[in-house]
Amino acid sequence: MQTLNFPEGRRYDLACLGRLAVDLYAQQIGSRLEDAASFSKYLGGSSANIAFGAARLGLRAAMISRVGDEQMGRFLVETLQREGCDVSQVQVDPQRLTALVLLGLKDRDTFPLLFYRENCADMALEADGINEAFIAQCRALLITGTHLSAPGVRAASVAALDHAQKHGVLRVLDIDYRPVLWGLTKRGEGANRFVPDAQVTQRLQTLLPRFDLLIGTEEEFLIAGGVQGDLMASLRAVRAVTQAAMVVKLGAAGCCFIPGAVPERIEDAQTVQGERVEVLNVLGAGDAFAAGLMTGLLRGQPFEEAAQLANACGAIVVSRHACSAAMPTPAELAHWFSGQRNPKVDADAQLAHLHRTTAARTPWSSLAVLAFDHRAQFADLARQAGSDESRVPALKQLLVSAAARVAQSHSLQGRVGVLIDGSYGSDALAAATGCGWWVGRPVELPLSRPLRFDGTSSVASQLVQWPVEQTVKCLVYYHPDDAVELRLEQEARIRELWEATRASGHELLLELIPPASILPKTDTDAARDAVVLRSIERLYNLGFKPEWWKLSPMAPEAWDRLAELIAARDPQCRGAVILGLNQPLAHLARSFSAATNPVVKGFMIGRTLWAEPGLRWLQQAIDDETLVQEVARNFAALVEAWDLAHQPLRAAA
């Protein structure tokens, strides 16, 4: 009987060796792959999916593979890094391209795959590049079956197994049998999961004794054992060559554990029932299962508990598009096992919200944002200056330069941001996107009430074209006491935007300004703050949970109330930022002193910083450099005021 003993005191919990590729998933569900018109890009490859999923669940995971020295290789490495997975052992191939897979979702039983793996980078993984010292720092090494299928990667796998055996690292094989990758089918038959082949069985059985744990489906144990059509006989054939514990995946029925002698019937093995869910996509379910199983086992859980975790991971992934990106987070699993989940996974709004907000995302603990997404105001500025509007795009590019100057002078990387429109500011927006800044982009038609979207009546179709890193900003002139018809129309447009961003993956920033037309002129600041808080509460009641709120300066007690509201309604909310409304610098600086509650993450200020120098530039009274200097000076003054107001808080933290 094989006992699973994981060494302690190692730097890494799990290293995964094998396929690392780009998955391109057809977005048209129900379509033949031949008819697919667009694709979504994800990290893929069985080993990479497992490493990604384990890292997402909190394991100290690492990847051993190879990518091309090009954009797709960098995408894969960066994706693993963002999830917290070590990539120091990912080799970079100077000649070969990163592997690629096209995948379709035709129906519940048909998932066409087309592998582009001719002389690809991960199949050129070099044995000489397998680092013994690195593997010695691991508790477990998991290898997937494709990397036993060709001489080069087989040699690399054997080298890794040798090092693992020498240093007491537990060795795991996920059989992951893909007949097409063993050369047993036509290239267009990647979805075929089983072709009997005596040579494959022999090659697998030669290495099975080197492993401590084997994971596979019924079909995968049939190829490992070699007794066609007889699972139990195949399991006994496997047991004849290895003492490794076996985990047999049974699909919707769950999984079973065979640590020692093979029982007469599979039903007699220790079995953990599966989760009942509606299947969208079975691709990646086994990888999610392995990530969950290894997470549980490495944390010392008995098989039953680890298998429950594994089954849940697999069930969640089969209900979603993609493999790696669909992997659940610990918060999702806590909700899953809480007894409060919706039995229909794709209808569980809280599960979907947790998936969006608790997976790895760029941390923004504080923000200093130069806002120049204005359109009507820039048009007015050009008219006031007697200048042609065609100069406005160049002005906005200079404002990007001003933001960059302050980012450098005040060490704002990880804090700096810009709000830029896609009309006057399209060139500026392109310049700011992709450099690690927070980037917001407006979607509302300027000054519209009821809310309308700028340039489109279908905001969802517009967002398809936006980089996902761009946060969708929407200004709404909203009051909870608006006339019923107006309020309902406003809320319908917000719902349209909310659903569009949930589908597109963009974060959403809602800027709420109570309309002056229904605020009594005698209203106090406290009364206006109360209207804003009532508005936010109303939108939470409707189920909207934007990542950001953008609000006018409020009194300390109002910020405290906002913090309580967010904690109760959406603890995953990023927080609030302060807008400027063209207030003087000194006024804004004073407002920062009232916004010391940690729920306030920074500011997004515009006209106060650029209106006056922008007017003079449009009048050709100052040159480019003077404009950049003046805007940068104003922006820097606000950054310094914010930091001064929050210095005691940072010191206390």
Beta strands, then each sheet from edge to edge (+ up, - down):
strand 1: 12-17
strand 2: 21-26
strand 3: 39-44
strand 4: 61-68
strand 5: 86-93
strand 6: 99-103
strand 7: 113-116
strand 8: 138-144
strand 9: 170-174
strand 10: 213-217
strand 11: 245-249
strand 12: 255-258
strand 13: 270-272
strand 14: 367-372
strand 15: 416-420
strand 16: 438-442
strand 17: 470-477
strand 18: 508-513
strand 19: 548-551
strand 20: 575-579
strand 21: 600-605
sheet 1: 5+ 4+ 1+ 8+ 9+ 10+ 11+ 12- 13+
sheet 2: 3+ 2- 6- 7+
sheet 3: 14+ 15+ 16+ 17+ 18+ 19+ 20+ 21+ 14+
end
